[in-house]
Amino acid sequence: MQTAGYKTENLLRKNGALLVAGIDEVGRGALAGPLVAGVVILPKHSRLKLCDSKLISAHRREELDYLVKEKAVGYGLGWVTNTEIDTFGLAWSLREAYLRALEEMNLEVSQVILDGSMNYLADFDMCQTRVKADRDVACVAAASILAKVARDEYMHRLCDQYPQYCYETNVGYGTKVHTEAIRKHGLTDLHRKSFCSNFI
């Protein structure tokens, strides 16, 4: 499996950006649960072998989550609830998750690399987007790992409270089992009502 590289971060540092932060989010398309963004600044000579969180096992993600937190210059998580997503919409929620992650990290970054093609932080001069950055840029891959581990752990803790919805396997995404459970049992206070209209 190809690991994310450090070329982008190193080039930005060479051009004077001392603190390069990667941002990615998980839970964008889920039917239930929060949206969670991660932000990570890796040290200059990091040797961590990182991958997009979706491409590695849960066990490996947890190992890398620990290593990233141990080695990072700084990191943070930004949480947006399902109620906020319903109230303010997905675009607002993505931006807010990124801002909350940066606020939790509490470091003045020189450059932000945001996964994807849409720049939700366009009013920040130091932000750039890159498609598939979670696969290609190490700090973004690290951010995706932290966000996914944190969100998965949160959803797993809710399994006993909502046993019919099988969050231990789908973590809130629209699997067949999950959508059938919605049709049978209805929506809970964890569901994004604006995302579930086709299943009720």
Backbone as a printed PyTorch tensor [residue, N CA C, xyz], in Angstrom:
tensor([[[  0.8460,  -1.2030,   0.0000],
         [  0.0000,   0.0000,   0.0000],
         [  0.8810,   1.2530,   0.0000]],

        [[  0.5350,   2.1870,  -0.8790],
         [  1.3020,   3.4280,  -0.9570],
         [  1.0430,   4.2910,   0.2790]],

        [[  2.1090,   4.7850,   0.8730],
         [  1.9660,   5.6590,   2.0320],
         [  2.0030,   7.1210,   1.5990]],

        [[  1.3950,   7.9750,   2.4170],
         [  1.3870,   9.4120,   2.1380],
         [  2.7970,   9.9750,   2.2990]],

        [[  3.1290,  10.9270,   1.4300],
         [  4.4850,  11.4600,   1.4300],
         [  4.6220,  12.7830,   2.1600]],

        [[  5.8580,  13.2450,   2.2360],
         [  6.1870,  14.4870,   2.9450],
         [  6.6490,  15.5880,   1.9840]],

        [[  6.5600,  15.3360,   0.6760],
         [  7.0770,  16.2830,  -0.3040],
         [  6.3870,  17.6390,  -0.1970]],

        [[  5.0630,  17.6360,  -0.0860],
         [  4.3190,  18.8960,  -0.0340],
         [  4.6870,  19.7070,   1.2000]],

        [[  4.7050,  19.0460,   2.3500],
         [  5.0580,  19.7400,   3.5890],
         [  6.4850,  20.2880,   3.5380]],

        [[  7.4080,  19.4810,   3.0400],
         [  8.8090,  19.9060,   2.9840],
         [  8.9930,  21.0990,   2.0580]],

        [[  8.2760,  21.0900,   0.9380],
         [  8.3770,  22.2150,   0.0010],
         [  7.8230,  23.4930,   0.6270]],

        [[  6.6960,  23.3760,   1.3150],
         [  6.1220,  24.5460,   1.9770],
         [  7.0510,  25.0790,   3.0640]],

        [[  7.6770,  24.1840,   3.8090],
         [  8.6370,  24.6210,   4.8340],
         [  9.8420,  25.3180,   4.1910]],

        [[ 10.2960,  24.7690,   3.0700],
         [ 11.4360,  25.3680,   2.3590],
         [ 11.1100,  26.7890,   1.9220]],

        [[  9.8240,  27.0330,   1.6520],
         [  9.3860,  28.3670,   1.2310],
         [  8.9610,  29.2490,   2.3970]],

        [[  9.2390,  28.7790,   3.6210],
         [  9.0350,  29.6380,   4.7800],
         [  7.8500,  29.3210,   5.6660]],

        [[  7.0660,  28.2970,   5.3310],
         [  5.9130,  27.9270,   6.1600],
         [  6.3780,  26.9370,   7.2240]],

        [[  6.6010,  27.4250,   8.4160],
         [  7.2140,  26.5910,   9.4550],
         [  6.2410,  25.5710,  10.0330]],

        [[  4.9800,  25.9550,  10.2140],
         [  3.9890,  25.0580,  10.8060],
         [  2.9280,  24.7320,   9.7520]],

        [[  3.0640,  23.5590,   9.1480],
         [  2.1500,  23.1260,   8.0800],
         [  1.1520,  22.1360,   8.6780]],

        [[ -0.1220,  22.4890,   8.6220],
         [ -1.1790,  21.6700,   9.2130],
         [ -2.0050,  20.9920,   8.1340]],

        [[ -2.3210,  19.7330,   8.3580],
         [ -3.2410,  19.0070,   7.4860],
         [ -4.5890,  18.8610,   8.1640]],

        [[ -5.6510,  19.0000,   7.3900],
         [ -7.0130,  18.8740,   7.9210],
         [ -7.8060,  17.8950,   7.0600]],

        [[ -8.5550,  17.0220,   7.7320],
         [ -9.4940,  16.1370,   7.0520],
         [-10.6460,  15.8550,   8.0020]],

        [[-11.7670,  15.4120,   7.4460],
         [-12.9330,  15.1300,   8.2870],
         [-13.4830,  13.7480,   7.9800]],

        [[-14.2450,  13.2260,   8.9250],
         [-14.9680,  11.9740,   8.7290],
         [-16.4110,  12.1790,   9.1720]],

        [[-17.2880,  11.3670,   8.5970],
         [-18.6960,  11.4580,   8.9430],
         [-19.5040,  12.3660,   8.0540]],

        [[-18.9310,  12.8400,   6.9620],
         [-19.6390,  13.7710,   6.0740],
         [-20.9420,  13.1640,   5.5560]],

        [[-20.9230,  11.9120,   5.1490],
         [-22.0960,  11.3020,   4.5380],
         [-22.8900,  10.3930,   5.4430]],

        [[-22.5640,  10.3750,   6.7160],
         [-23.2690,   9.4870,   7.6370],
         [-24.7050,   9.9360,   7.8620]],

        [[-25.5710,   8.9840,   8.2040],
         [-26.9650,   9.3000,   8.5170],
         [-27.1630,   9.6380,   9.9870]],

        [[-26.2070,   9.2540,  10.8120],
         [-26.3150,   9.4870,  12.2530],
         [-24.9490,   9.8420,  12.8170]],

        [[-24.9860,  10.6080,  13.8930],
         [-23.7480,  10.9460,  14.5840],
         [-23.1240,  12.2370,  14.1060]],

        [[-22.0190,  12.6050,  14.7280],
         [-21.3770,  13.8880,  14.4470],
         [-20.5000,  13.8570,  13.2080]],

        [[-20.1450,  15.0480,  12.7790],
         [-19.0650,  15.2650,  11.8180],
         [-17.8290,  15.6170,  12.6470]],

        [[-16.7000,  14.9900,  12.3510],
         [-15.4880,  15.2260,  13.1270],
         [-14.3360,  15.5630,  12.1840]],

        [[-13.6700,  16.6800,  12.4520],
         [-12.4910,  17.0690,  11.6880],
         [-11.2560,  16.9160,  12.5580]],

        [[-10.1830,  16.4800,  11.9290],
         [ -8.8980,  16.4150,  12.6030],
         [ -7.9220,  17.3840,  11.9660]],

        [[ -7.0100,  17.9060,  12.7640],
         [ -5.9180,  18.7320,  12.2450],
         [ -4.6360,  18.2620,  12.9130]],

        [[ -3.5650,  18.1580,  12.1220],
         [ -2.2880,  17.6710,  12.6360],
         [ -1.1490,  18.4720,  12.0160]],

        [[ -0.1850,  18.8290,  12.8620],
         [  1.1000,  19.3480,  12.4010],
         [  2.1570,  18.3250,  12.7880]],

        [[  2.8260,  17.7640,  11.7990],
         [  3.8770,  16.7840,  12.0590],
         [  5.2360,  17.4820,  12.1650]],

        [[  6.1620,  16.8910,  12.9050],
         [  7.4910,  17.4960,  13.0160],
         [  8.2380,  17.4460,  11.6870]],

        [[  9.2340,  18.2830,  11.5800],
         [  9.9580,  18.4670,  10.3180],
         [ 10.5210,  17.1660,   9.7750]],

        [[ 11.0620,  16.3380,  10.6320],
         [ 11.7270,  15.1110,  10.1570],
         [ 10.9270,  13.8670,  10.5260]],

        [[  9.6170,  13.9760,  10.4620],
         [  8.7680,  12.8260,  10.7790],
         [  9.0350,  11.6630,   9.8220]],

        [[  9.0350,  10.4570,  10.3910],
         [  9.2250,   9.2550,   9.5770],
         [  8.0240,   8.3140,   9.6700]],

        [[  6.9310,   8.8060,  10.2050],
         [  5.7410,   7.9670,  10.3280],
         [  5.2350,   7.5700,   8.9480]],

        [[  4.8780,   6.3100,   8.8110],
         [  4.3220,   5.8110,   7.5520],
         [  2.8040,   5.8440,   7.6730]],

        [[  2.1960,   6.8280,   7.0270],
         [  0.7790,   7.1190,   7.1940],
         [  0.0140,   6.8680,   5.9100]],

        [[ -1.2480,   6.4740,   6.0780],
         [ -2.1380,   6.2140,   4.9450],
         [ -3.4920,   6.8440,   5.2270]],

        [[ -4.2630,   6.9970,   4.1770],
         [ -5.6610,   7.3930,   4.3200],
         [ -6.3370,   6.4300,   5.3020]],

        [[ -7.0470,   6.9880,   6.2750],
         [ -7.6430,   6.1650,   7.3320],
         [ -8.5950,   5.1040,   6.7910]],

        [[ -9.2080,   5.3540,   5.6380],
         [-10.1760,   4.4090,   5.0840],
         [ -9.5080,   3.1720,   4.4980]],

        [[ -8.2030,   3.2240,   4.2860],
         [ -7.5100,   2.1490,   3.5870],
         [ -6.7870,   1.1890,   4.5160]],

        [[ -6.8790,   1.4050,   5.8190],
         [ -6.1630,   0.5520,   6.7660],
         [ -7.1340,  -0.0050,   7.8000]],

        [[ -6.7130,  -1.0250,   8.4830],
         [ -7.5750,  -1.6970,   9.4580],
         [ -7.7900,  -0.8260,  10.6910]],

        [[ -8.8280,  -1.1480,  11.4370],
         [ -9.1130,  -0.4190,  12.6700],
         [ -7.9420,  -0.5350,  13.6490]],

        [[ -7.3620,  -1.7190,  13.7240],
         [ -6.2320,  -1.9190,  14.6380],
         [ -5.0420,  -1.0430,  14.2540]],

        [[ -4.7460,  -0.9780,  12.9630],
         [ -3.6310,  -0.1440,  12.5030],
         [ -3.9350,   1.3350,  12.7110]],

        [[ -5.1870,   1.7360,  12.4870],
         [ -5.5620,   3.1320,  12.7480],
         [ -5.3090,   3.5020,  14.2030]],

        [[ -5.6620,   2.6110,  15.1060],
         [ -5.4720,   2.8930,  16.5280],
         [ -3.9910,   2.9890,  16.8770]],

        [[ -3.1730,   2.1450,  16.2670],
         [ -1.7250,   2.2380,  16.4830],
         [ -1.1850,   3.5780,  15.9950]],

        [[ -1.6080,   3.9760,  14.7990],
         [ -1.1280,   5.2300,  14.2320],
         [ -1.6950,   6.4450,  14.9730]],

        [[ -2.9200,   6.3270,  15.4490],
         [ -3.5090,   7.4010,  16.2540],
         [ -2.6110,   7.6970,  17.4580]],

        [[ -2.1740,   6.6500,  18.1380],
         [ -1.2960,   6.8090,  19.2970],
         [  0.0330,   7.4430,  18.8810]],

        [[  0.6280,   6.9490,  17.7930],
         [  1.9310,   7.4550,  17.3610],
         [  1.8530,   8.9120,  16.9110]],

        [[  0.7990,   9.2550,  16.1830],
         [  0.6450,  10.6450,  15.7350],
         [  0.5300,  11.5750,  16.9350]],

        [[ -0.2790,  11.2200,  17.8990],
         [ -0.4480,  12.0680,  19.0870],
         [  0.8580,  12.1900,  19.8710]],

        [[  1.6460,  11.1280,  19.8600],
         [  2.9240,  11.1360,  20.5750],
         [  3.9480,  12.0180,  19.8720]],

        [[  3.9530,  12.0080,  18.5310],
         [  5.0130,  12.6730,  17.7690],
         [  4.6270,  14.0650,  17.2620]],

        [[  3.3650,  14.3690,  17.1540],
         [  2.9310,  15.6030,  16.4920],
         [  3.3870,  16.8550,  17.2290]],

        [[  3.6540,  17.8910,  16.4730],
         [  3.8920,  19.2240,  17.0430],
         [  2.6050,  19.7330,  17.6820]],

        [[  1.4910,  19.4460,  17.0310],
         [  0.1830,  19.8200,  17.5580],
         [ -0.9120,  19.0870,  16.8240]],

        [[ -2.0500,  18.9120,  17.4950],
         [ -3.2010,  18.2910,  16.8520],
         [ -4.4720,  18.7430,  17.5710]],

        [[ -5.5940,  18.6050,  16.8730],
         [ -6.8740,  18.9580,  17.4670],
         [ -8.0110,  18.2670,  16.7420]],

        [[ -9.1620,  18.2270,  17.3930],
         [-10.3780,  17.6630,  16.8090],
         [-11.4960,  18.6910,  16.9070]],

        [[-12.2840,  18.7550,  15.8580],
         [-13.4500,  19.6340,  15.8440],
         [-14.7140,  18.8270,  15.6150]],

        [[-15.6620,  18.9340,  16.5490],
         [-16.8980,  18.1520,  16.5130],
         [-18.0790,  19.0490,  16.1730]],

        [[-18.9220,  18.5840,  15.2500],
         [-20.1910,  19.2520,  14.9320],
         [-21.2930,  18.2110,  15.0770]],

        [[-22.3150,  18.5200,  15.8370],
         [-23.3560,  17.5440,  16.1510],
         [-24.3210,  17.3510,  14.9870]],

        [[-25.0560,  16.2560,  15.0440],
         [-26.0810,  16.0010,  14.0240],
         [-27.1500,  17.0870,  14.0290]],

        [[-27.4720,  17.6340,  15.1980],
         [-28.4560,  18.7180,  15.2910],
         [-27.9510,  19.9700,  14.5940]],

        [[-26.6800,  20.2860,  14.7660],
         [-26.0990,  21.4480,  14.0790],
         [-26.0970,  21.2360,  12.5730]],

        [[-25.8140,  20.0080,  12.1280],
         [-25.8410,  19.7230,  10.6900],
         [-27.2400,  19.9500,  10.1280]],

        [[-28.2590,  19.4670,  10.8370],
         [-29.6450,  19.6820,  10.3990],
         [-30.0160,  21.1580,  10.3920]],

        [[-29.5290,  21.8870,  11.3640],
         [-29.9130,  23.2970,  11.5150],
         [-29.2010,  24.2010,  10.5230]],

        [[-27.9140,  23.9900,  10.3230],
         [-27.0990,  24.9420,   9.5630],
         [-26.6270,  24.4170,   8.2100]],

        [[-26.7990,  23.1310,   7.9440],
         [-26.3940,  22.5770,   6.6560],
         [-24.9740,  22.0410,   6.6700]],

        [[-24.6510,  21.2780,   5.6480],
         [-23.3720,  20.5790,   5.6060],
         [-22.1970,  21.5150,   5.3520]],

        [[-22.3530,  22.4920,   4.4640],
         [-21.2340,  23.3900,   4.1600],
         [-20.8010,  24.1560,   5.4110]],

        [[-21.7750,  24.7080,   6.1350],
         [-21.4650,  25.4030,   7.3880],
         [-20.7900,  24.4500,   8.3650]],

        [[-21.2900,  23.2350,   8.4430],
         [-20.7900,  22.2680,   9.4090],
         [-19.3500,  21.8620,   9.1110]],

        [[-19.0120,  21.7000,   7.8390],
         [-17.6340,  21.3660,   7.4720],
         [-16.6900,  22.4800,   7.8910]],

        [[-17.0360,  23.6910,   7.5330],
         [-16.1860,  24.8330,   7.9140],
         [-16.0570,  24.9230,   9.4320]],

        [[-17.1540,  24.7660,  10.1200],
         [-17.1450,  24.8980,  11.5760],
         [-16.2970,  23.7960,  12.2200]],

        [[-16.3820,  22.5830,  11.6890],
         [-15.5600,  21.4900,  12.2140],
         [-14.0730,  21.8050,  12.0460]],

        [[-13.6930,  22.3440,  10.8800],
         [-12.2980,  22.7030,  10.6530],
         [-11.8530,  23.7900,  11.6280]],

        [[-12.6940,  24.8070,  11.8040],
         [-12.3440,  25.9020,  12.7070],
         [-12.2250,  25.4230,  14.1480]],

        [[-13.1110,  24.5330,  14.5490],
         [-13.0620,  24.0170,  15.9210],
         [-11.8180,  23.1670,  16.1430]],

        [[-11.4170,  22.4000,  15.1120],
         [-10.1940,  21.6070,  15.2280],
         [ -8.9760,  22.5170,  15.3850]],

        [[ -8.9150,  23.5630,  14.5730],
         [ -7.8060,  24.5130,  14.6720],
         [ -7.7990,  25.2090,  16.0250]],

        [[ -8.9820,  25.5480,  16.5040],
         [ -9.0670,  26.2060,  17.8020],
         [ -8.5780,  25.2850,  18.9220]],

        [[ -8.9480,  24.0060,  18.8460],
         [ -8.4950,  23.0810,  19.8880],
         [ -6.9860,  22.8920,  19.8430]],

        [[ -6.4140,  22.8600,  18.6430],
         [ -4.9650,  22.7080,  18.5410],
         [ -4.2460,  23.9150,  19.1380]],

        [[ -4.7920,  25.1010,  18.8920],
         [ -4.3130,  26.3320,  19.5270],
         [ -2.8530,  26.6430,  19.1800]],

        [[ -2.5360,  26.5270,  17.8960],
         [ -1.2400,  26.9480,  17.3860],
         [ -1.4660,  27.8400,  16.1710]],

        [[ -0.6110,  28.8140,  15.9940],
         [ -0.7520,  29.7170,  14.8570],
         [ -0.0520,  29.0990,  13.6470]],

        [[ -0.8330,  28.4850,  12.7830],
         [ -0.2610,  27.7380,  11.6640],
         [  0.2080,  28.6770,  10.5670]],

        [[  1.2020,  28.1890,   9.8020],
         [  1.7090,  28.9420,   8.6590],
         [  0.9590,  28.6110,   7.3860]],

        [[  0.5280,  27.3400,   7.2720],
         [ -0.1570,  26.8520,   6.0740],
         [ -1.0800,  25.7080,   6.4540]],

        [[ -2.2470,  25.6830,   5.8400],
         [ -3.2010,  24.5950,   6.0290],
         [ -3.4160,  23.8950,   4.6920]],

        [[ -3.3440,  22.5650,   4.7080],
         [ -3.6730,  21.7660,   3.5310],
         [ -4.9710,  21.0430,   3.8390]],

        [[ -5.9770,  21.2970,   3.0290],
         [ -7.3240,  20.7810,   3.2530],
         [ -7.6350,  19.7240,   2.2050]],

        [[ -8.0620,  18.5620,   2.6530],
         [ -8.3930,  17.4910,   1.7070],
         [ -9.6310,  17.8650,   0.8930]],

        [[ -9.5840,  17.6100,  -0.4100],
         [-10.7280,  17.8560,  -1.2780],
         [-10.5030,  19.0160,  -2.2280]],

        [[-11.5340,  19.3650,  -2.9650],
         [-11.4380,  20.4350,  -3.9560],
         [-12.1300,  21.7270,  -3.5270]],

        [[-12.9370,  21.6690,  -2.4830],
         [-13.6820,  22.8390,  -2.0300],
         [-12.9790,  23.4630,  -0.8330]],

        [[-12.6550,  24.7370,  -0.9650],
         [-11.9410,  25.4240,   0.1140],
         [-12.9450,  26.1050,   1.0420]],

        [[-13.2740,  25.4080,   2.1280],
         [-14.2060,  25.9560,   3.1070],
         [-13.5500,  26.9880,   4.0140]],

        [[-12.2460,  27.1530,   3.8590],
         [-11.5180,  28.1740,   4.6190],
         [-10.8970,  29.1850,   3.6610]],

        [[-11.6380,  29.5130,   2.6040],
         [-11.1060,  30.3540,   1.5290],
         [-10.7230,  31.7530,   2.0080]],

        [[-11.3260,  32.2060,   3.0870],
         [-10.9960,  33.5390,   3.5930],
         [ -9.6820,  33.5460,   4.3680]],

        [[ -9.0610,  32.3820,   4.5330],
         [ -7.7450,  32.2930,   5.1500],
         [ -6.7080,  32.1840,   4.0410]],

        [[ -5.8210,  33.1510,   3.9480],
         [ -4.8290,  33.1640,   2.8750],
         [ -3.9110,  31.9530,   2.9290]],

        [[ -3.7600,  31.3810,   4.1140],
         [ -2.7770,  30.3100,   4.2540],
         [ -3.3590,  28.9370,   3.9710]],

        [[ -4.5750,  28.8550,   3.4420],
         [ -5.2140,  27.5610,   3.2170],
         [ -5.2190,  27.1910,   1.7430]],

        [[ -4.8500,  25.9440,   1.4450],
         [ -4.9370,  25.4200,   0.0850],
         [ -5.6190,  24.0630,   0.1210]],

        [[ -6.2810,  23.7180,  -0.9760],
         [ -6.9470,  22.4270,  -1.0740],
         [ -6.1480,  21.5070,  -1.9880]],

        [[ -6.3630,  20.2130,  -1.7670],
         [ -5.7150,  19.2280,  -2.6290],
         [ -6.5610,  17.9620,  -2.6530]],

        [[ -6.9700,  17.5590,  -3.8400],
         [ -7.7600,  16.3420,  -4.0000],
         [ -6.9000,  15.1320,  -3.6350]],

        [[ -7.4930,  14.2350,  -2.8500],
         [ -6.8270,  13.0230,  -2.3730],
         [ -5.6050,  13.3300,  -1.5010]],

        [[ -5.6420,  14.4670,  -0.8230],
         [ -4.5390,  14.7970,   0.0860],
         [ -4.4400,  13.7910,   1.2200]],

        [[ -5.5740,  13.1700,   1.5800],
         [ -5.5250,  12.1750,   2.6640],
         [ -4.7430,  10.9330,   2.2610]],

        [[ -4.4970,  10.7620,   0.9640],
         [ -3.6800,   9.6380,   0.4860],
         [ -2.2510,  10.0550,   0.1870]],

        [[ -2.0620,  11.3510,  -0.1270],
         [ -0.7760,  11.7980,  -0.6600],
         [  0.0480,  12.6540,   0.2970]],

        [[ -0.5900,  13.3210,   1.2440],
         [  0.1030,  14.2870,   2.1070],
         [  0.0630,  13.7710,   3.5460]],

        [[  1.2200,  13.5920,   4.1440],
         [  1.3130,  12.9020,   5.4280],
         [  0.4900,  13.5690,   6.5320]],

        [[  0.5570,  14.8940,   6.6540],
         [ -0.1610,  15.5480,   7.7500],
         [ -1.6720,  15.4440,   7.5760]],

        [[ -2.1430,  15.3790,   6.3370],
         [ -3.5750,  15.2140,   6.0890],
         [ -3.9950,  13.7790,   6.3930]],

        [[ -3.1730,  12.8180,   6.0030],
         [ -3.4450,  11.4200,   6.3550],
         [ -3.5050,  11.2550,   7.8690]],

        [[ -2.6000,  11.9060,   8.5730],
         [ -2.6120,  11.8510,  10.0360],
         [ -3.9010,  12.4310,  10.5990]],

        [[ -4.3460,  13.5320,  10.0300],
         [ -5.5970,  14.1580,  10.4800],
         [ -6.7860,  13.2410,  10.2430]],

        [[ -6.7790,  12.5480,   9.1110],
         [ -7.8900,  11.6370,   8.8130],
         [ -7.9220,  10.4790,   9.8040]],

        [[ -6.7600,  10.0190,  10.2200],
         [ -6.6820,   8.9170,  11.1810],
         [ -7.2140,   9.3480,  12.5420]],

        [[ -6.7810,  10.5000,  13.0220],
         [ -7.2500,  10.9760,  14.3270],
         [ -8.7560,  11.1860,  14.3360]],

        [[ -9.2710,  11.7770,  13.2620],
         [-10.7040,  12.0430,  13.1990],
         [-11.5070,  10.7490,  13.1530]],

        [[-11.0450,   9.7860,  12.3640],
         [-11.8130,   8.5360,  12.2360],
         [-11.7790,   7.7220,  13.5250]],

        [[-10.6240,   7.6290,  14.1580],
         [-10.5460,   6.8810,  15.4060],
         [-11.4510,   7.5050,  16.4570]],

        [[-11.4180,   8.8140,  16.5640],
         [-12.2400,   9.4930,  17.5670],
         [-13.7250,   9.3020,  17.2940]],

        [[-14.1400,   9.4440,  16.0320],
         [-15.5650,   9.3110,  15.7190],
         [-16.0280,   7.8630,  15.8660]],

        [[-15.2310,   6.9210,  15.4030],
         [-15.6070,   5.5030,  15.5390],
         [-15.7670,   5.1250,  17.0090]],

        [[-14.8400,   5.5760,  17.8440],
         [-14.9410,   5.2750,  19.2740],
         [-16.2170,   5.8500,  19.8670]],

        [[-16.5560,   7.0590,  19.4640],
         [-17.7830,   7.6950,  19.9480],
         [-19.0100,   6.8870,  19.5410]],

        [[-19.0850,   6.4690,  18.2810],
         [-20.2390,   5.7200,  17.8040],
         [-20.3100,   4.3400,  18.4540]],

        [[-19.1710,   3.7220,  18.6970],
         [-19.1680,   2.4100,  19.3410],
         [-19.6980,   2.4930,  20.7740]],

        [[-19.4250,   3.6010,  21.4470],
         [-19.9230,   3.7590,  22.8240],
         [-21.4460,   3.8540,  22.8810]],

        [[-22.0630,   4.1400,  21.7390],
         [-23.5170,   4.2950,  21.6980],
         [-24.2440,   3.0060,  21.3230]],

        [[-23.5020,   1.9350,  21.0820],
         [-24.1160,   0.6910,  20.6230],
         [-25.1550,   0.1640,  21.6000]],

        [[-24.8450,   0.1970,  22.8940],
         [-25.7870,  -0.3230,  23.8880],
         [-27.0350,   0.5360,  23.9910]],

        [[-26.8800,   1.8280,  23.7530],
         [-28.0150,   2.7480,  23.8330],
         [-28.9460,   2.5970,  22.6280]],

        [[-28.3710,   2.2590,  21.4730],
         [-29.1530,   2.1240,  20.2340],
         [-28.8380,   0.7780,  19.5720]],

        [[-29.1440,  -0.3380,  20.2050],
         [-28.7000,  -1.6420,  19.6910],
         [-29.2870,  -2.0080,  18.3320]],

        [[-30.4800,  -1.4840,  18.0200],
         [-31.1310,  -1.8830,  16.7690],
         [-30.3910,  -1.3690,  15.5250]],

        [[-29.5560,  -0.3380,  15.6920],
         [-28.9800,   0.3470,  14.5360],
         [-27.5700,  -0.1270,  14.1730]],

        [[-27.0120,  -1.0390,  14.9590],
         [-25.7370,  -1.6970,  14.6340],
         [-24.5880,  -0.7130,  14.3920]],

        [[-24.4670,   0.2760,  15.2740],
         [-23.4020,   1.2560,  15.1150],
         [-22.0090,   0.6540,  15.2940]],

        [[-21.9400,  -0.5330,  15.8980],
         [-20.6330,  -1.1740,  16.0610],
         [-20.0280,  -1.5540,  14.7180]],

        [[-20.8620,  -1.6930,  13.6850],
         [-20.3380,  -2.0410,  12.3640],
         [-20.4810,  -0.9100,  11.3480]],

        [[-21.5310,  -0.1080,  11.4330],
         [-21.7340,   0.9240,  10.4000],
         [-21.3680,   2.3330,  10.8530]],

        [[-21.1000,   2.5240,  12.1410],
         [-20.7560,   3.8250,  12.7500],
         [-21.6110,   4.9930,  12.2150]],

        [[-22.8670,   4.6860,  11.9140],
         [-23.7990,   5.7340,  11.5090],
         [-23.9970,   5.9020,  10.0190]],

        [[-23.2420,   5.1780,   9.2140],
         [-23.3920,   5.3110,   7.7600],
         [-24.5940,   4.4980,   7.2680]],

        [[-25.0050,   4.7860,   6.0520],
         [-26.2620,   4.2590,   5.5280],
         [-26.1640,   2.8680,   4.9380]],

        [[-25.7350,   1.9100,   5.7170],
         [-25.7150,   0.5200,   5.2660],
         [-27.1500,  -0.0080,   5.1710]],

        [[-27.2920,  -1.1570,   4.5290],
         [-28.6220,  -1.7700,   4.4040],
         [-29.2310,  -2.0560,   5.7720]],

        [[-28.4280,  -2.5890,   6.6740],
         [-28.9240,  -2.8900,   8.0180],
         [-29.3940,  -1.6240,   8.7200]],

        [[-28.6220,  -0.5580,   8.5680],
         [-28.9690,   0.7100,   9.2300],
         [-30.2480,   1.3070,   8.6540]],

        [[-30.3500,   1.3570,   7.3370],
         [-31.5430,   1.9610,   6.7310],
         [-32.7970,   1.1330,   7.0130]],

        [[-32.6490,  -0.1900,   7.0520],
         [-33.7950,  -1.0330,   7.4100],
         [-34.2120,  -0.7930,   8.8610]],

        [[-33.2400,  -0.5720,   9.7320],
         [-33.5550,  -0.2790,  11.1340],
         [-34.2850,   1.0530,  11.2620]],

        [[-33.9000,   2.0230,  10.4460],
         [-34.6020,   3.3210,  10.4580],
         [-36.0580,   3.1310,  10.0470]],

        [[-36.2770,   2.3570,   8.9940],
         [-37.6440,   2.1240,   8.5300],
         [-38.4760,   1.3900,   9.5860]],

        [[-37.8440,   0.4860,  10.2970],
         [-38.5670,  -0.3200,  11.2820],
         [-38.7560,   0.4020,  12.6090]],

        [[-37.7090,   1.0990,  13.0740],
         [-37.7340,   1.6620,  14.4250],
         [-37.8300,   3.1910,  14.4490]],

        [[-37.6680,   3.8190,  13.2850],
         [-37.7320,   5.2730,  13.2380],
         [-36.4010,   5.9270,  13.5540]],

        [[-36.4400,   7.2500,  13.6520],
         [-35.2320,   8.0260,  13.8940],
         [-35.0160,   8.2420,  15.3890]],

        [[-33.7440,   8.3600,  15.7660],
         [-33.3830,   8.6620,  17.1440],
         [-32.8580,  10.0950,  17.2120]],

        [[-32.5290,  10.5220,  18.4170],
         [-31.9850,  11.8690,  18.5630],
         [-30.5550,  11.9760,  18.0540]],

        [[-29.9950,  10.8620,  17.5970],
         [-28.6470,  10.8720,  17.0190],
         [-28.6720,  11.0190,  15.4950]],

        [[-29.8300,  10.8090,  14.8840],
         [-29.9150,  10.8400,  13.4260],
         [-29.9530,  12.2680,  12.8840]],

        [[-29.4230,  12.3960,  11.6650],
         [-29.5290,  13.6460,  10.9170],
         [-30.8280,  13.5720,  10.1190]],

        [[-31.8110,  14.2380,  10.5890],
         [-33.1290,  14.1370,   9.9600],
         [-33.1050,  14.5990,   8.5060]],

        [[-32.2820,  15.6030,   8.2200],
         [-32.1960,  16.1120,   6.8500],
         [-31.5520,  15.1080,   5.8990]],

        [[-30.8700,  14.0970,   6.4300],
         [-30.2110,  13.0930,   5.5920],
         [-31.0850,  11.8350,   5.4530]],

        [[-32.1360,  11.7230,   6.2380],
         [-32.8610,  10.4450,   6.3620],
         [-34.2470,  10.4560,   5.7310]],

        [[-34.5710,  11.4730,   4.9590],
         [-35.9460,  11.5960,   4.4410],
         [-36.3260,  10.4520,   3.5230]],

        [[-35.3360,   9.8190,   2.8800],
         [-35.6450,   8.7160,   1.9720],
         [-35.9240,   7.3960,   2.6860]],

        [[-35.7230,   7.3760,   4.0140],
         [-35.8120,   6.1010,   4.7220],
         [-36.9430,   6.0870,   5.7440]],

        [[-37.7560,   7.1330,   5.7780],
         [-38.8590,   7.1850,   6.7350],
         [-40.1760,   7.4330,   6.0140]]])
